[in-house]
């Protein structure tokens, strides 16, 4: 099998207010933002981080969101992270704690209603995956 050299360049989002939404995600990820009112770039917060790009929404928001971001936190820190993000302006929607044994997550919305998840994997599950 040929090894892929594809990496994540950036997550792109349309926003009613790109600067405000970039500010929220900057607080979430620790990345620094730059740009103006119609387009804002959020740099990765280190070598394991990811970039985001926000541009002004030009049409009404779709009724259904096709994709969302899954963010991973260390086992045992999901609840504290959900509290932190709620204080930043996110809305907690629901928890999924026993659907599958290898992950628990909380689904949230950012200040403009974009869904994202905060997930944690039990340490034993992570060790099992690394051994494969």
PyMOL commands that set and color helices and strands:
alter all, ss='L'
color gray80, all
select helices_A, chain A and resi 18-29+78-88+123-131
alter helices_A, ss='H'
color red, helices_A
select strands_A, chain A and resi 10-15+33-35+39-42+51-56+69-72+91-100+103-109+115-120
alter strands_A, ss='S'
color yellow, strands_A
deselect
rebuild
show_as cartoon
